[in-house]
Amino acid sequence: MPTPRAFCFLIPGDWSIPTGGFGYDRRLTQALVAAGWAVDVRRLDAAWPAPDTAALARARAVVADIADGSTVVADGLAFGVLHDVVAAHAERLRWVALVHHPLHLETGLAAAQRQRLRESESRALSFARSVVVTSPRTAQDVAAMGVPAARIHVVEPGTDAWPQGPAGRPAPLPAPARTDGPVRLLCVATVTPRKGHALLLQALAGLQRRPFPSWQLHCVGSLARDAATAARVQALARELALAGRVVWHGEVDAAALQAHYAAADLLVLASLHEGYGMVVAEALAAGLPVLASDAGALAQTLPAQAGWRVPPGDVPALQAALQRLIGDPALREQLAAGAREAGRRLPDWPTQAARFAAVLDALP
């Protein structure tokens, strides 16, 4: 029989890859293990959400090997296209879906592919005893796919501890105190169409044509997960005469990422959709002001006192906001103070793991 307070966690690939979804999965597991849970992590390698025949066969074998009566938490990147596997084991396994954002809401999908993903994920979710989502907005998206509200539970990401403050609470890093040099913009996002790098570059290019304070954009995030998109946006930076003002760092480790947050003056994120936006929470925890689109859950993740939001895909609005924020250090400091205050209110991972555990404990 399965061990009490134990579950199997199906992970869609290598969770050491620095993405928000994998970071959530990894940190949640660490916090649950620290709280006494036994977590059997099983990796499903494939080009999710488009696995080939061999990958599907491997996934079927992994699921078939799980003991009867087990609770199985499956990351939605794989769960949403494993509807046949989920259905085949629905009687003997207690399925819990973890949805970061619905698959059919990814940017750049053809209409037919979008519909196939929606139908597949909707069917898979119908067999889940509970569905955990990472934001209230994603809860609405999942409910729109036919999942009863009573089965949807919001467990937002926690934040990793920065240097400790009073009473053991994470203390945001101090705001940058630089008074010279270019304004340092930071974008933390895997280079894919959904993250809007091309939109950001187009907005910044418009600032080149007017007298303006010097700035530099530092892009942190994988250039390999979608190499074609990465090549296109790097070529676009050259075409827009931005190559000398945009630095592509690729993936970096946790220490380097923290250093980027500490050195930045403003986080910028032009995403076309986010199921939560963990980098925004990380920026708040670091006391860094934010300029982001209000796509998906970002309207909820970013409080008004900590940053500015613009409509997704609206290059003129993004450009106007960049012009104001780059040119007004007093405004950035005001928003940084709001970010530091918001950062102090963010939940930590042990708190969020306890909320996730409560969902598992209440499973029918």
C-alpha positions in Angstrom: 0.0 0.0 0.0 1.2 3.6 -0.7 2.9 5.4 2.2 0.6 7.9 4.0 1.4 11.5 3.1 3.2 10.4 0.0 2.7 11.0 -3.7 4.3 10.4 -7.1 5.2 13.5 -9.0 5.4 13.3 -12.8 7.8 15.9 -14.1 7.9 16.7 -17.9 11.6 16.7 -18.3 14.7 18.1 -16.5 13.5 20.3 -13.7 16.9 21.8 -13.2 16.1 23.9 -16.3 15.5 27.5 -15.0 11.9 28.1 -16.0 9.1 29.3 -13.7 7.2 26.0 -14.1 10.1 23.8 -13.2 11.1 26.1 -10.4 7.7 25.8 -8.9 7.8 22.0 -9.2 11.3 21.7 -7.7 10.8 24.2 -4.8 7.4 22.8 -3.9 8.9 19.3 -3.7 11.8 20.4 -1.6 9.4 22.1 0.9 7.1 19.2 1.1 10.0 16.8 1.7 11.2 19.1 4.5 7.7 18.9 6.0 7.8 15.1 6.1 6.2 14.1 2.8 7.6 11.2 0.7 7.7 12.3 -2.9 8.5 9.9 -5.7 9.7 12.1 -8.5 9.4 10.4 -12.0 10.7 12.2 -15.0 8.9 12.0 -18.4 11.2 13.1 -21.1 9.7 14.3 -24.4 9.2 17.5 -26.4 6.1 18.4 -24.4 3.3 19.1 -25.3 4.1 17.3 -28.6 5.5 13.9 -27.6 6.4 11.4 -30.2 5.3 7.8 -30.2 8.3 6.5 -28.3 7.9 9.2 -25.6 4.2 8.3 -25.2 5.2 4.6 -24.8 7.7 5.5 -22.1 5.1 7.6 -20.3 2.6 4.7 -20.4 5.2 2.4 -18.9 6.1 4.9 -16.1 2.4 5.3 -15.1 1.7 1.6 -15.3 4.5 1.0 -12.8 2.9 3.2 -10.1 1.3 1.3 -7.3 -2.5 1.0 -7.1 -4.1 3.6 -4.9 -1.3 6.1 -5.2 -1.8 9.8 -5.4 -0.2 11.1 -8.6 0.5 14.8 -9.2 1.2 15.5 -12.8 2.6 18.7 -14.2 0.1 20.0 -16.7 2.7 20.4 -19.5 2.5 16.6 -19.9 -0.8 15.8 -18.2 -2.7 17.8 -20.8 -1.7 15.6 -23.7 -1.7 12.3 -21.8 -5.5 12.1 -21.7 -5.6 8.4 -22.9 -3.1 7.4 -20.2 -4.9 9.3 -17.5 -8.2 7.8 -18.5 -6.8 4.2 -18.5 -5.6 4.5 -14.9 -8.3 6.8 -13.5 -9.9 4.0 -11.4 -6.7 2.9 -9.7 -4.8 6.1 -9.3 -5.7 9.4 -7.6 -4.9 12.0 -10.2 -4.0 15.6 -9.3 -3.2 18.0 -12.1 -0.9 20.9 -11.6 -1.6 23.5 -14.2 0.7 26.5 -14.6 -1.2 27.7 -17.6 -3.5 25.9 -20.1 -1.6 24.5 -23.1 -4.0 26.0 -25.6 -3.1 29.5 -24.4 0.5 29.3 -25.6 1.4 32.0 -28.1 1.9 31.1 -31.8 -0.4 28.0 -32.1 -2.3 27.4 -35.3 -6.1 27.3 -34.8 -6.3 23.5 -35.3 -3.5 22.8 -32.9 -5.0 25.1 -30.3 -8.3 23.3 -30.5 -6.6 19.9 -30.3 -4.8 20.9 -27.1 -7.9 22.3 -25.5 -9.9 19.2 -26.2 -7.0 16.9 -25.0 -6.4 18.9 -21.8 -10.1 19.2 -21.0 -10.5 15.5 -21.3 -7.5 14.8 -19.1 -8.7 17.3 -16.5 -12.1 15.6 -16.3 -10.3 12.6 -14.6 -8.4 14.7 -12.0 -9.8 14.6 -8.5 -8.3 18.0 -7.9 -6.6 20.6 -10.1 -4.0 22.9 -8.5 -3.4 26.2 -10.4 -0.8 28.9 -9.7 -3.1 32.0 -9.8 -6.7 33.0 -9.6 -6.6 33.9 -13.3 -5.5 30.4 -14.2 -8.3 29.1 -12.1 -10.7 31.0 -14.3 -9.0 29.6 -17.4 -9.3 26.0 -16.1 -13.0 26.5 -15.1 -13.7 27.7 -18.6 -12.5 24.2 -19.8 -15.3 22.6 -17.8 -13.6 21.8 -14.5 -16.0 22.4 -11.5 -14.9 25.2 -9.3 -15.0 22.9 -6.2 -12.1 20.9 -7.7 -9.9 23.8 -8.5 -7.4 25.1 -5.8 -5.1 28.1 -6.1 -1.6 27.6 -4.7 0.5 30.5 -5.8 4.3 30.1 -5.9 6.4 30.8 -2.8 9.5 32.9 -2.8 13.0 31.7 -2.1 14.6 33.3 1.0 16.8 36.3 0.4 19.1 37.3 3.2 17.1 37.0 6.4 15.4 40.0 8.0 13.6 40.4 11.4 11.8 37.4 12.8 13.3 35.1 10.1 11.3 36.7 7.3 13.0 37.2 3.9 14.4 40.7 3.6 14.3 42.3 0.1 17.7 43.3 -1.2 18.3 47.0 -1.0 17.4 49.1 -4.0 20.2 49.9 -6.4 22.0 53.1 -5.3 23.8 53.8 -8.6 23.8 57.4 -9.7 25.8 57.1 -12.9 26.0 54.8 -15.9 23.1 53.6 -18.1 19.8 52.7 -16.6 20.0 48.9 -16.3 16.8 47.1 -17.6 16.4 43.4 -16.8 14.2 40.9 -18.7 14.1 37.4 -17.1 12.4 35.0 -19.5 13.1 32.0 -21.7 13.2 33.4 -25.3 10.0 32.1 -26.8 7.2 34.0 -28.7 5.0 34.2 -25.6 7.6 36.2 -23.7 7.4 39.1 -26.1 11.1 39.9 -26.6 10.4 41.2 -30.1 7.8 43.6 -28.7 10.2 44.9 -26.1 13.0 45.5 -28.7 10.6 47.4 -30.9 9.5 49.6 -28.1 13.1 50.3 -27.1 14.1 51.1 -30.7 11.7 54.0 -30.7 13.6 55.6 -27.8 16.7 55.7 -29.9 15.3 58.5 -32.1 15.0 61.1 -29.3 17.3 62.7 -26.7 17.1 60.3 -23.8 19.1 58.9 -20.8 21.4 56.0 -21.6 20.1 52.5 -21.0 21.1 48.9 -21.4 18.9 45.8 -21.5 20.1 42.5 -20.0 18.1 39.5 -21.1 18.4 36.4 -18.9 16.8 33.2 -20.1 17.4 30.2 -22.3 18.4 30.8 -25.9 18.2 27.1 -26.7 14.7 26.0 -25.9 13.3 27.8 -28.9 16.5 28.4 -31.0 14.6 29.7 -34.0 12.8 32.4 -32.0 16.1 33.3 -30.2 17.9 33.7 -33.5 15.0 35.9 -34.8 15.0 38.3 -31.9 18.8 38.6 -31.8 18.7 39.4 -35.5 15.9 41.9 -34.8 18.1 43.6 -32.2 20.8 44.1 -34.9 18.3 45.3 -37.5 17.0 47.9 -35.0 20.6 49.1 -34.2 20.3 47.8 -30.6 23.0 45.2 -30.6 25.3 47.2 -28.5 22.6 48.0 -25.9 21.2 44.5 -25.5 23.1 41.8 -23.7 21.9 38.1 -24.1 23.1 36.2 -21.0 21.2 32.9 -21.7 20.5 30.6 -18.7 22.3 31.5 -15.5 22.5 29.9 -12.1 20.6 31.1 -9.0 23.5 33.2 -7.6 24.0 34.9 -11.0 20.3 35.6 -11.2 20.2 37.1 -7.8 23.1 39.3 -8.8 21.2 40.5 -11.9 18.2 41.4 -9.8 20.5 43.3 -7.4 22.2 45.3 -10.2 19.0 46.2 -12.1 17.0 49.4 -12.0 13.8 48.0 -13.6 12.4 44.6 -14.5 10.7 44.5 -17.9 8.4 41.7 -19.1 6.3 42.0 -22.3 4.7 38.6 -22.1 1.6 37.8 -24.1 0.3 35.4 -21.4 1.5 34.3 -17.9 -0.1 31.8 -15.6 1.5 33.6 -12.7 4.8 35.3 -13.5 7.3 34.1 -11.0 10.0 36.5 -12.2 7.7 39.4 -11.1 7.5 37.9 -7.6 11.3 37.4 -7.6 11.7 41.1 -8.5 9.4 42.2 -5.7 11.3 40.0 -3.3 14.4 41.8 -4.4 12.8 45.3 -4.0 13.0 45.9 -7.8 10.3 48.0 -9.6 8.6 46.3 -12.6 7.2 47.2 -16.0 5.1 44.4 -17.3 2.1 43.6 -19.6 -1.1 42.8 -17.8 -1.4 39.5 -19.7 -3.0 36.6 -18.0 -2.2 36.6 -14.2 0.2 39.5 -14.4 -2.5 41.9 -13.6 -2.9 40.1 -10.2 0.8 39.3 -9.6 2.1 42.9 -9.9 0.6 45.3 -7.4 0.0 48.9 -8.6 2.4 50.4 -6.0 5.3 48.2 -7.2 5.2 48.8 -11.0 3.4 49.8 -14.1 1.3 47.5 -16.4 0.6 48.0 -20.1 -1.7 46.1 -22.4 -0.1 43.0 -23.9 1.2 43.5 -27.5 0.8 47.3 -27.3 4.2 48.6 -28.5 3.3 52.3 -28.2 2.1 51.9 -24.7 5.2 49.9 -23.7 7.4 52.5 -25.3 5.7 55.4 -23.5 6.0 53.6 -20.2 9.7 52.8 -20.8 10.3 56.5 -21.7 8.8 57.6 -18.4 10.4 55.0 -16.2 13.9 55.2 -17.7 13.8 59.0 -17.6 12.5 59.4 -14.1 14.7 57.9 -11.3 12.5 59.4 -8.6 9.5 57.5 -10.0 11.6 54.3 -10.1 12.6 54.8 -6.5 9.0 55.3 -5.5 8.0 52.1 -7.2 11.0 50.3 -5.6 9.7 51.3 -2.2 6.3 49.8 -3.2 8.1 46.6 -4.4 9.9 46.2 -1.2 6.7 46.5 0.8 4.9 44.0 -1.6 7.9 41.7 -1.3 7.6 41.5 2.5 4.0 40.2 2.0 4.9 37.4 -0.4 4.4 33.9 1.0 7.4 31.6 1.4 7.7 28.0 0.0 6.9 26.2 3.3 3.6 28.2 3.6 2.7 27.3 0.0 3.7 23.7 0.5 1.4 23.5 3.5 -1.5 24.8 1.3 -0.6 22.2 -1.4 -0.5 19.5 1.3 -4.0 20.5 2.5 -5.3 19.8 -1.1 -3.7 16.4 -1.1 -5.0 15.6 2.4 -8.5 16.4 1.3 -8.6 14.3 -1.8 -11.6 12.0 -2.2 
